[in-house]
Every structure is written in structure tokens, then in C-alpha cells.
Amino acid sequence: MPVSSIEQPSPDYDGKVNVEEFWESVSLEMVSRGLVPSNRQNPFVVQPSFHNWAPWIGPQTRGSDVVLNTEYNKIHQSRHPNEAAEFLITEERLTDEILKLKAVVPKLCAAAHWCAMEAVRSLCKECGIDSKGSRMDLVMRLRKEMQDRSTYDKVFSKVWGASGGWAVFTCPCAIVYGVKFNLRAESPRDFSDLLLSMKHFPNVTLYYFARGLATHTNIREPESLPFSPHEGRLMDATEENIRLASAGHVKVSLPWLASKKPVPDEGGHPLTGSSEHYALYDRFHEANIKDKKDVLRKIELVPELCGWVNSQCAEQLFSGMRKNNHFLNMMTSSSHTVYF
């Protein structure tokens, strides 16, 4: 189903969805399939829409049965100036996303590699670049041409105009607490939706674009500033702190990660007693940081996390799911959410 054909929400849609009602309707569709000849004749089919498409968050984890899904705002709301400055996409990140591209192909096509190859080849043709050669040859040509602004814009619109993907929240022991089935390409907004829908905001959030997540979430909630202190950094972003952290000469202890605070903070997390909330980079992506202040978002600064926390749980989950990609993509949207 093309993203462009998804039903638009009403003008008064506030980005809130009743999660119980949504998953009840999906369950009804699954049961009704045994009673009708085909999906085409099934009156209970749940079609993707911006206003009736809910994430899964466990009943003990979410704040209420009403959760957030603000995907419609990805393309129909301009970014706050402070947020726009954080979302400059580097050529390196755009190249990584090109490598993940998948083409829309008939159901009879069972070769995932062929699908990806055709997506990159099609992008080369659109940019007027030679489309012959291996997939990596094509990606390298695109990267070279992206130095030209018009080509960069074409590639950006192609990649970020794509649909689909999963946004997942796990704990360090790989238990999934929430999953969002995206209609459009994943962004910090999706994880912010999940975080703001949870009963208790996590004290430490590990994400590949931690700066963007903290900025977006704080802009959405300016009165409470969910990521604080220091905008979710471990220290104030002074030149001295940045210098010390870059040289590896400073540590920031968070003792409440190991032992709950004897006197909990007001509004503190029930397991730690702390009301502090940090957005840090996972180990795999922290080498790609561009802003010098992001050195204050590294796991290695926290003795209670360094060498202990598994920051790759979500990547490992996706790696295990990758072998099922073809079969999941052949399903209807609602079946995809159930079998995930």
C-alpha cells in the first residue's frame, strides 16, 4: 500500500490513539478471516491510517490506554528552528540509509538482494548516474554525486520519503517493552511518541541519534523538559567539560543505577528514585557524532554503564528478524503487526 494513499486524519486529530480499541480491532480481523472467503470481502480489515494506528506498549508499561502516534506531523508540520539545526543529515548517514533501501516489487519476487539492488539502481537513474555495476559501485557513485546539492536533495527525498520500519524499546536484557510500526521512515519523533506514552520515563535512553531525540522531545514538552538536566547530557556543555570528556579525564557516576536513592526525588523513577533523564549514544553509533558537545553523551563516562550495559539489544533483535523480512513484507499491514 503506497504511503501516499493512506487516509489523512481529520483537522482536529491530536495525535492520540486508544491502544486497547486498536488492538481489539486487529484481533477481530484475525478471527474473522476464518469466516470470510478473502480479505477483500472482510468488513473488519484494519487499514493503515495516521489516526488509527497504535503502537504496542504493555498495559503495565504505558501511562494509559491512550497513547501517542504523531507520524502525520512528520510531513505536515514544519520543524522548530532549534530542532531543524539538529537534523542536518550527513552524507555518511544518508549513504547508510541508501544501503538499507528496498524496492517495491511484485509478491512473486523472493530475492531480497535483488529488491535492494533494484531500489539503488532506480535511484541512480533518477539522479542521472550510471546504473551499471554492483550495488556497492552504485552506492559509491551516489555518495560522490551527493556533494552536489541538487543530487543530495533528490537522494534525501527518496530515502526519507520511504515508508515502513520498526521503532522498538528494549531493556538491556532484550525484553521488548514497546514497538511502533511506522507508516513513514523512522525518526526521533517515533521514539518520543513511545517515551511520552510510558508510565515512567526511563532514566537513561540509548539511541543512535541521542541529540536529536533529546531536542525533539524537549521541544514537544517545553514546560517539563523530559530530558534534563543539561538537555539530557551527562554534564553541562562547557568548554572545560568537553575537553575533559574528550581526553577521557572525567567520569559521571550515577549510583542510583546500582542502588535506589534512600530519599527518592519528587517524580523519581520507582526503581531508581531519580528524576534525572539522560539521552546517550549507543556504542555502535557514538563514533559518528559530529557535534563536539555530544562527547558528553557517551556511555563510557558512566562507570555504572561502561562495560556492563548491552547497547545493541535493538540491533540484535532486528538482525534476528531480518531473515523474516520477505515474509513479513508480503503480509497485510495488520498481519505484519501481529506476527512481529
C-alpha positions as CSV (number, residue, x, y, z in Angstrom):
1,M,0.0,0.0,0.0
2,P,1.6,3.3,-1.1
3,V,2.1,5.8,1.8
4,S,0.5,8.5,-0.4
5,S,-2.8,6.5,-0.4
6,I,-3.0,6.4,3.4
7,E,-6.2,8.1,4.7
8,Q,-5.5,11.6,6.1
9,P,-6.6,12.4,9.7
10,S,-9.3,14.9,10.5
11,P,-8.2,18.5,11.2
12,D,-8.8,18.1,14.9
13,Y,-6.7,14.9,15.3
14,D,-4.4,15.4,18.3
15,G,-2.0,12.5,17.8
16,K,-3.7,10.3,20.4
17,V,-4.9,6.7,19.8
18,N,-6.7,4.3,22.0
19,V,-4.4,1.3,22.1
20,E,-7.0,-1.1,23.5
21,E,-9.5,-0.3,20.8
22,F,-6.9,-0.6,18.0
23,W,-5.6,-4.0,19.1
24,E,-9.1,-5.2,19.7
25,S,-10.0,-4.3,16.1
26,V,-6.8,-6.1,14.8
27,S,-7.8,-9.2,16.8
28,L,-11.3,-9.1,15.4
29,E,-9.8,-9.0,11.9
30,M,-7.7,-12.1,12.6
31,V,-10.7,-14.1,13.9
32,S,-13.0,-13.0,11.1
33,R,-10.6,-14.3,8.5
34,G,-11.8,-17.8,9.2
35,L,-15.3,-16.8,8.4
36,V,-15.0,-15.0,5.1
37,P,-13.6,-16.2,1.7
38,S,-11.0,-13.4,1.4
39,N,-9.7,-10.2,2.9
40,R,-11.4,-8.3,0.0
41,Q,-14.7,-9.3,1.4
42,N,-13.8,-8.9,5.1
43,P,-15.6,-5.9,6.7
44,F,-13.2,-6.0,9.7
45,V,-9.9,-5.4,7.8
46,V,-7.8,-2.7,9.6
47,Q,-6.3,-0.4,7.0
48,P,-3.3,1.7,8.0
49,S,-4.2,5.3,8.8
50,F,-2.4,8.1,10.6
51,H,-5.3,8.5,13.1
52,N,-6.0,4.8,13.8
53,W,-2.6,3.0,14.0
54,A,-1.3,2.4,17.5
55,P,2.0,1.1,18.9
56,W,2.1,-1.9,21.2
57,I,3.1,-1.0,24.8
58,G,2.3,-3.4,27.6
59,P,-0.6,-2.5,29.9
60,Q,1.8,-2.2,32.9
61,T,4.3,-0.1,31.0
62,R,2.1,2.6,29.3
63,G,0.7,5.5,31.2
64,S,-2.9,4.9,30.0
65,D,-4.8,3.3,27.2
66,V,-4.5,6.5,25.2
67,V,-1.0,6.6,23.5
68,L,0.7,8.8,21.0
69,N,1.1,8.4,17.3
70,T,2.1,11.7,15.7
71,E,3.5,10.4,12.4
72,Y,1.3,12.6,10.4
73,N,3.3,15.6,11.7
74,K,6.5,14.2,10.1
75,I,5.4,15.7,6.8
76,H,2.7,18.2,7.7
77,Q,4.4,20.2,10.4
78,S,7.5,22.4,10.0
79,R,10.3,21.8,12.4
80,H,11.1,24.2,15.3
81,P,14.3,26.2,14.3
82,N,16.3,24.6,17.2
83,E,15.2,21.2,16.0
84,A,16.0,21.8,12.4
85,A,19.6,22.7,13.2
86,E,20.0,19.3,14.9
87,F,18.6,17.3,11.9
88,L,21.2,18.1,9.2
89,I,21.7,14.7,7.7
90,T,25.4,13.9,6.8
91,E,26.4,12.2,3.6
92,E,27.7,9.3,5.7
93,R,24.3,8.7,7.3
94,L,22.5,9.1,4.1
95,T,24.8,6.6,2.5
96,D,24.0,4.1,5.3
97,E,20.3,4.6,4.6
98,I,20.8,4.0,0.9
99,L,22.3,0.6,1.7
100,K,19.0,-0.2,3.5
101,L,16.8,0.7,0.6
102,K,14.2,-1.8,-0.5
103,A,12.3,-1.7,-3.8
104,V,8.5,-2.2,-4.1
105,V,8.2,-5.4,-6.1
106,P,5.6,-8.0,-7.0
107,K,4.7,-10.7,-4.5
108,L,6.3,-13.4,-6.7
109,C,9.8,-11.8,-6.2
110,A,11.5,-13.8,-3.4
111,A,15.1,-12.4,-3.8
112,A,15.6,-9.7,-1.1
113,H,19.0,-8.8,-2.5
114,W,17.5,-8.2,-6.0
115,C,14.9,-6.0,-4.4
116,A,17.6,-3.8,-2.7
117,M,19.7,-3.7,-5.8
118,E,16.8,-2.5,-8.0
119,A,16.0,0.2,-5.4
120,V,19.5,1.6,-5.6
121,R,19.6,1.2,-9.4
122,S,16.4,3.1,-9.7
123,L,17.7,5.9,-7.5
124,C,20.8,6.2,-9.7
125,K,18.7,6.6,-12.8
126,E,16.6,9.3,-11.2
127,C,19.8,11.2,-10.4
128,G,21.2,10.8,-13.9
129,I,24.0,8.5,-12.7
130,D,25.4,5.4,-14.5
131,S,23.3,2.5,-13.1
132,K,25.6,-0.3,-14.2
133,G,27.7,-2.3,-11.9
134,S,27.5,-3.8,-8.4
135,R,25.3,-2.4,-5.6
136,M,28.4,-1.0,-3.8
137,D,29.6,0.6,-7.1
138,L,26.3,2.4,-7.4
139,V,26.3,3.5,-3.7
140,M,29.8,4.9,-4.1
141,R,28.8,6.8,-7.2
142,L,25.8,8.2,-5.4
143,R,27.9,9.3,-2.5
144,K,30.3,11.1,-4.8
145,E,27.5,12.9,-6.6
146,M,25.8,13.9,-3.3
147,Q,28.4,16.6,-3.0
148,D,26.2,18.4,-5.5
149,R,23.2,19.9,-3.6
150,S,20.6,19.0,-6.2
151,T,21.6,15.3,-6.2
152,Y,21.8,15.4,-2.4
153,D,18.2,16.7,-2.2
154,K,16.9,14.0,-4.6
155,V,18.6,11.2,-2.6
156,F,17.3,12.7,0.7
157,S,13.7,12.9,-0.6
158,K,13.9,9.3,-1.9
159,V,15.3,7.9,1.3
160,W,13.2,9.9,3.8
161,G,10.1,9.6,1.7
162,A,10.2,5.8,2.2
163,S,7.7,4.0,4.3
164,G,7.8,1.4,7.0
165,G,10.1,0.3,9.7
166,W,10.0,-0.6,13.4
167,A,10.7,1.6,16.4
168,V,11.5,-0.7,19.4
169,F,12.1,-0.1,23.1
170,T,14.0,-2.8,25.0
171,C,15.8,-3.1,28.3
172,P,19.4,-4.2,28.4
173,C,18.3,-7.8,28.8
174,A,16.5,-7.6,25.5
175,I,12.9,-7.6,26.8
176,V,10.7,-5.6,24.4
177,Y,8.6,-3.0,26.3
178,G,7.2,-1.2,23.3
179,V,7.1,-1.4,19.5
180,K,5.8,1.1,16.9
181,F,5.0,0.0,13.4
182,N,5.9,3.1,11.3
183,L,4.0,4.2,8.3
184,R,6.8,6.5,7.3
185,A,10.6,6.4,7.7
186,E,11.7,6.2,11.3
187,S,12.7,9.4,13.1
188,P,13.2,10.6,16.7
189,R,9.5,11.5,16.7
190,D,8.6,7.8,16.8
191,F,10.7,7.1,19.9
192,S,9.5,10.3,21.5
193,D,5.9,9.1,21.0
194,L,6.8,5.8,22.8
195,L,8.7,7.6,25.6
196,L,5.9,10.1,26.3
197,S,3.3,7.3,26.3
198,M,5.1,5.3,29.0
199,K,4.0,5.3,32.7
200,H,7.6,6.0,33.8
201,F,10.1,7.9,31.7
202,P,13.4,5.9,31.7
203,N,16.4,7.5,33.5
204,V,18.7,6.6,30.7
205,T,17.8,6.2,27.0
206,L,20.3,4.8,24.5
207,Y,19.7,5.9,20.9
208,Y,21.7,6.2,17.7
209,F,20.8,9.9,17.4
210,A,20.6,10.9,21.1
211,R,21.0,14.6,20.5
212,G,18.1,14.7,18.0
213,L,15.9,12.6,20.3
214,A,16.5,14.9,23.3
215,T,16.0,18.1,21.3
216,H,12.7,16.9,19.7
217,T,11.3,15.6,23.0
218,N,12.1,18.7,24.9
219,I,10.6,20.9,22.2
220,R,7.4,18.9,22.4
221,E,7.2,19.3,26.2
222,P,8.8,22.7,27.0
223,E,7.2,23.0,30.4
224,S,8.5,19.7,31.8
225,L,11.7,19.3,29.6
226,P,11.7,15.4,29.9
227,F,15.4,15.2,29.1
228,S,17.2,17.1,31.9
229,P,19.5,18.1,33.5
230,H,21.8,19.5,30.8
231,E,19.4,18.7,27.9
232,G,20.0,15.0,28.6
233,R,23.8,15.3,28.6
234,L,25.8,13.9,31.5
235,M,27.4,17.3,32.2
236,D,26.9,20.9,31.4
237,A,28.3,21.6,27.9
238,T,31.1,23.9,28.9
239,E,34.4,24.0,27.0
240,E,36.2,22.6,30.0
241,N,33.8,19.7,30.4
242,I,34.0,18.9,26.7
243,R,37.8,19.0,26.8
244,L,38.0,16.7,29.9
245,A,35.5,14.2,28.4
246,S,37.3,14.1,25.1
247,A,40.5,13.3,26.8
248,G,38.9,10.6,29.0
249,H,39.7,12.5,32.2
250,V,36.3,12.7,33.7
251,K,33.6,10.2,34.9
252,V,30.0,10.9,35.9
253,S,28.7,8.4,38.5
254,L,25.0,7.6,38.6
255,P,24.9,5.5,41.8
256,W,21.2,5.2,41.8
257,L,21.5,2.8,38.8
258,A,23.0,0.3,41.2
259,S,21.1,1.2,44.3
260,K,17.9,3.1,44.7
261,K,18.1,6.6,46.3
262,P,17.3,6.4,50.0
263,V,15.3,9.5,49.6
264,P,13.7,9.5,46.2
265,D,13.4,12.7,44.1
266,E,10.0,14.2,43.5
267,G,8.6,12.4,40.5
268,G,11.5,10.0,40.5
269,H,11.5,6.6,38.8
270,P,10.1,3.9,41.1
271,L,13.2,1.6,40.6
272,T,15.9,4.2,41.0
273,G,14.3,7.1,42.9
274,S,15.9,9.5,40.4
275,S,14.2,12.2,38.4
276,E,17.2,12.7,36.1
277,H,16.8,11.6,32.4
278,Y,19.7,11.3,30.0
279,A,19.8,10.6,26.3
280,L,23.1,8.8,25.4
281,Y,24.5,7.3,22.2
282,D,24.7,3.5,21.8
283,R,28.3,2.3,21.4
284,F,27.9,1.4,17.8
285,H,27.0,4.9,16.6
286,E,28.9,7.1,19.1
287,A,31.9,7.2,16.8
288,N,29.7,9.1,14.2
289,I,29.0,12.1,16.3
290,K,29.6,15.5,14.7
291,D,28.7,18.0,17.4
292,K,31.6,18.3,19.9
293,K,29.1,18.5,22.8
294,D,27.9,15.0,22.1
295,V,31.0,13.6,23.7
296,L,29.0,14.3,26.9
297,R,26.5,11.7,25.8
298,K,28.9,8.7,25.7
299,I,28.3,5.6,27.8
300,E,31.9,5.3,28.7
301,L,31.6,8.3,31.0
302,V,29.3,6.4,33.4
303,P,31.1,3.8,35.5
304,E,27.8,2.0,36.3
305,L,27.1,1.5,32.5
306,C,30.6,1.2,30.9
307,G,31.4,-2.4,30.2
308,W,28.1,-3.6,31.6
309,V,25.2,-2.4,29.5
310,N,24.4,-4.0,26.2
311,S,23.6,-1.0,24.0
312,Q,22.9,-3.2,20.9
313,C,19.8,-5.0,22.0
314,A,17.5,-3.5,19.3
315,E,20.1,-4.1,16.6
316,Q,20.4,-7.7,17.7
317,L,16.7,-8.1,17.6
318,F,16.5,-6.7,14.1
319,S,19.3,-8.9,13.0
320,G,17.3,-11.9,14.1
321,M,14.2,-10.6,12.4
322,R,15.9,-9.9,9.1
323,K,15.5,-13.5,7.9
324,N,11.7,-13.0,8.1
325,N,11.7,-9.6,6.3
326,H,10.4,-11.0,3.0
327,F,7.5,-13.0,4.5
328,L,6.5,-10.1,6.8
329,N,6.5,-7.7,3.8
330,M,4.2,-10.0,1.9
331,M,1.6,-9.8,4.6
332,T,-1.2,-7.3,5.0
333,S,-0.3,-4.4,7.3
334,S,-2.4,-5.7,10.2
335,S,-1.0,-9.2,9.9
336,H,2.6,-7.7,10.0
337,T,1.9,-6.2,13.4
338,V,0.5,-9.4,14.8
339,Y,3.3,-11.7,13.6
340,F,6.1,-9.4,14.6
